[in-house]
Amino acid sequence: MVNLDNDRQVHESVLSEEVIKALGLPAHLNKDDSVDKPRYIDATLGLGGHSVEIIKRGGKVLGIDVDENAIKIAESKLKEVLRAKSLTGLEACPTPYQDSKEFFTLVIGNFIHIDEIARSYGFTNVDGILFDLGISTPQLSSSTRGFSFQNKAATLDMRFNPKVQGVTGFDLLNSLNKRQLQELFEITLPKYISRKLAGEIIDRRRQTPFKTVGDFIGVIVKTVHGKEKINIATLPFLALRIAVNSELVNLKESLPRAFSLLKPKGRLVVISFHSKEDVIVKKFYLEKESDGQAKILTQKPIIPKDTEIHRNPKSRSAKMRVLEKI
Ligand SMILES: C[S@@+](CC[C@H](N)C(=O)[O-])C[C@H]1O[C@@H](n2cnc3c(N)ncnc32)[C@H](O)[C@@H]1O
């Protein structure tokens, strides 16, 4: 169930100002109507926070998200922004609100199909593409979707879009063999812990199959031990979510497709939250640069300032890399 009013308040977009600069947008609205609007693809629309900032500066957005709920929340937020003349900080917004299509088009879809989606909406030769990976706060804090270890009674589902994805988190725990489970957890955990966790999962499911978040926590507490600041369940939950949603494969496949949609001087901006994602992005950027097709604009990734991390601790692992097409 989507609660538009609550959900859209709670996600704070990461590296917001830095994203605008990275996409090559002006700091303020370009009021010259004779100039065509620059066009951007927000491949991970989420709650639309970054897209709002793009539209406020005169950009036109194709927003994609695999999660139907996210699209509903973002649509309501973007329409409100276009309608509002007096919302704090939005005075520069193009008003009056007439035809939202002139400013944005939203599509429920997986960014692995970014090229097909973009072509069918005429978003080729675009000025920039943003991937802000991972999940949004409403997804994480949902009491029913199973992304968080806080809601023990929730079903361990973890699918971004249950209408099109068949396999849940509990399905994977109940059906993968020991070696496959071990590999799944090695995405975020050391080998020896992954092996122990895989063994514990096999033992437990012989008695009762996995179904809830609490069931998974039950095996985690037996095998994973405390590490400084983060909850012991964080990394096993992250690994399972990455597997349920094929997140690394989606990213790897979509980067070349996204790159093909950029115009010369167009920018590809990726914010990642995990080292395995960052490695994929870095490798792709280096390949494009060494082929002479692009220039890397961030020799080191851009990370949030201390003030942002203090305000929004979830931003602490964000790394942003920017590539410009030649
Ligand atoms: C961190 S949130 C984006 C937040 C957004 N930038 C904002 O400012 O509100 C990441 C979003 O990416 C979406 N997502 C993850 N994998 C996706 C995929 N393969 N295709 C499309 N959307 C995806 C998630 O559903 C989630 O809404």
The ligand as an SDF file (V2000), in Angstrom:
LIG
                    3D

 27 29  0  0  0  0  0  0  0  0999 V2000
   18.3960    5.2270   -4.2290 C   0  0  0  0  0  0  0  0  0  0  0  0
   16.8500    5.0910   -5.0240 S   0  0  0  0  0  0  0  0  0  0  0  0
   16.8250    6.5020   -6.0930 C   0  0  0  0  0  0  0  0  0  0  0  0
   16.4590    7.7670   -5.3970 C   0  0  0  0  0  0  0  0  0  0  0  0
   16.2610    8.9510   -6.3170 C   0  0  0  0  0  0  0  0  0  0  0  0
   17.4780    9.3140   -7.0090 N   0  0  0  0  0  0  0  0  0  0  0  0
   15.7040   10.1460   -5.5610 C   0  0  0  0  0  0  0  0  0  0  0  0
   16.3760   11.1780   -5.4980 O   0  0  0  0  0  0  0  0  0  0  0  0
   14.5920   10.0640   -5.0430 O   0  0  0  0  0  0  0  0  0  0  0  0
   17.1210    3.8070   -6.1930 C   0  0  0  0  0  0  0  0  0  0  0  0
   15.9100    3.4710   -7.0130 C   0  0  0  0  0  0  0  0  0  0  0  0
   16.3580    2.6390   -8.0870 O   0  0  0  0  0  0  0  0  0  0  0  0
   15.3610    1.7050   -8.3670 C   0  0  0  0  0  0  0  0  0  0  0  0
   15.9860    0.5900   -9.0810 N   0  0  0  0  0  0  0  0  0  0  0  0
   16.8650   -0.3200   -8.5950 C   0  0  0  0  0  0  0  0  0  0  0  0
   17.2150   -1.1780   -9.5650 N   0  0  0  0  0  0  0  0  0  0  0  0
   16.5600   -0.7880  -10.6930 C   0  0  0  0  0  0  0  0  0  0  0  0
   16.5280   -1.2870  -12.0200 C   0  0  0  0  0  0  0  0  0  0  0  0
   17.2450   -2.3460  -12.3940 N   0  0  0  0  0  0  0  0  0  0  0  0
   15.7650   -0.6330  -12.9220 N   0  0  0  0  0  0  0  0  0  0  0  0
   15.0440    0.4590  -12.5680 C   0  0  0  0  0  0  0  0  0  0  0  0
   15.0260    0.9560  -11.3130 N   0  0  0  0  0  0  0  0  0  0  0  0
   15.7820    0.3500  -10.3860 C   0  0  0  0  0  0  0  0  0  0  0  0
   14.7970    1.3270   -7.0100 C   0  0  0  0  0  0  0  0  0  0  0  0
   13.5080    0.8050   -7.1320 O   0  0  0  0  0  0  0  0  0  0  0  0
   14.8340    2.6770   -6.2790 C   0  0  0  0  0  0  0  0  0  0  0  0
   13.5960    3.3330   -6.3750 O   0  0  0  0  0  0  0  0  0  0  0  0
  1  2  1  0
  2  3  1  0
  2 10  1  0
  3  4  1  0
  4  5  1  0
  5  6  1  0
  5  7  1  0
  7  8  2  0
  7  9  1  0
 10 11  1  0
 11 12  1  0
 11 26  1  0
 12 13  1  0
 13 14  1  0
 13 24  1  0
 14 15  1  0
 14 23  1  0
 15 16  2  0
 16 17  1  0
 17 18  1  0
 17 23  2  0
 18 19  1  0
 18 20  2  0
 20 21  1  0
 21 22  2  0
 22 23  1  0
 24 25  1  0
 24 26  1  0
 26 27  1  0
M  CHG  2   2   1   9  -1
M  END
$$$$
